[in-house]
Amino acid sequence: MEYMYAALLLHKLGEAISEENLKKVISATGKPIDEAKVKVLVESLRDVDIDKELEQATVTSVAPAAGGEEKVEEKKEEKEEKASEAAEGLSSLFG
């Protein structure tokens, strides 16, 4: 995961995501460098538009939150219905 964070940091700073730059970032953390991970990550990100991928990830993560609001509203309606049913039951006792 550190390697991905390093790549995102380099991207954010406008630096090239290269083996050399990734190694610098990882070594700055004091962690040992895994050459294979560096090479695989650089190769995997070669033709990826990181801005576009981040935008899609943001849109995807927002969508489930909208569905959660509907569930909250449904629960509120159920509580209101139960409260009105309870009030009707009590009024029949005294009515």
C-alpha positions in Angstrom: 0.0 0.0 0.0 2.9 2.3 0.7 3.9 2.1 -2.9 0.5 3.2 -4.1 0.5 6.1 -1.6 4.0 7.1 -2.9 2.7 7.0 -6.5 -0.3 9.2 -5.6 2.0 11.6 -3.8 4.3 11.9 -6.8 1.2 12.4 -9.0 -0.2 15.1 -6.7 3.2 16.9 -6.8 3.3 16.7 -10.6 6.4 14.5 -10.6 6.8 11.5 -12.9 5.9 8.1 -11.4 9.2 6.5 -12.2 11.2 3.8 -10.4 13.8 6.3 -9.3 11.2 8.7 -7.8 9.2 5.9 -6.1 12.4 4.6 -4.5 13.2 8.1 -3.2 9.8 8.4 -1.6 9.8 4.9 -0.1 13.4 5.3 1.2 12.4 8.6 2.8 10.0 6.7 5.0 12.7 4.4 6.3 11.1 1.3 4.8 13.2 -1.2 2.8 12.5 -1.0 -0.9 11.1 -4.0 -2.8 12.4 -3.7 -6.3 9.8 -6.0 -7.8 6.9 -4.0 -6.3 8.4 -0.7 -7.7 8.8 -2.2 -11.2 5.3 -3.7 -11.2 3.7 -0.5 -10.0 5.5 1.7 -12.5 4.6 -0.6 -15.3 0.9 -0.9 -14.2 0.5 2.9 -14.1 2.2 3.6 -17.4 -0.9 4.2 -19.5 -3.3 5.1 -16.7 -4.9 8.5 -16.4 -4.7 8.8 -12.6 -7.0 11.9 -12.5 -9.7 10.1 -14.4 -9.4 7.1 -12.1 -9.6 9.2 -9.0 -12.6 11.0 -10.3 -14.4 7.7 -11.0 -13.5 6.4 -7.5 -15.0 9.5 -5.9 -18.2 9.2 -7.9 -18.5 5.5 -7.0 -17.9 6.0 -3.3 -20.6 8.8 -3.2 -23.3 6.6 -4.7 -23.7 4.2 -1.8 -24.0 7.0 0.6 -27.1 8.3 -1.2 -28.7 4.9 -0.8 -28.1 5.0 2.9 -30.2 8.2 3.2 -33.2 6.4 1.9 -32.9 3.7 4.5 -32.8 6.3 7.3 -35.9 7.9 5.9 -37.7 4.5 5.8 -36.7 3.9 9.4 -38.1 7.3 10.4 -41.4 6.5 8.6 -41.6 3.2 10.4 -41.1 4.8 13.8 -43.8 7.4 13.1 -46.2 4.7 12.0 -45.5 2.7 15.2 -46.0 5.8 17.3 -49.4 6.6 15.7 -50.5 3.0 16.1 -49.6 3.1 19.8 -51.6 6.4 20.2 -54.6 4.7 18.5 -54.3 1.8 20.9 -54.3 4.1 24.0 -57.2 6.1 22.8 -59.3 3.0 22.4 -58.7 2.3 26.1 -60.1 5.7 27.1 -62.5 6.2 24.3 
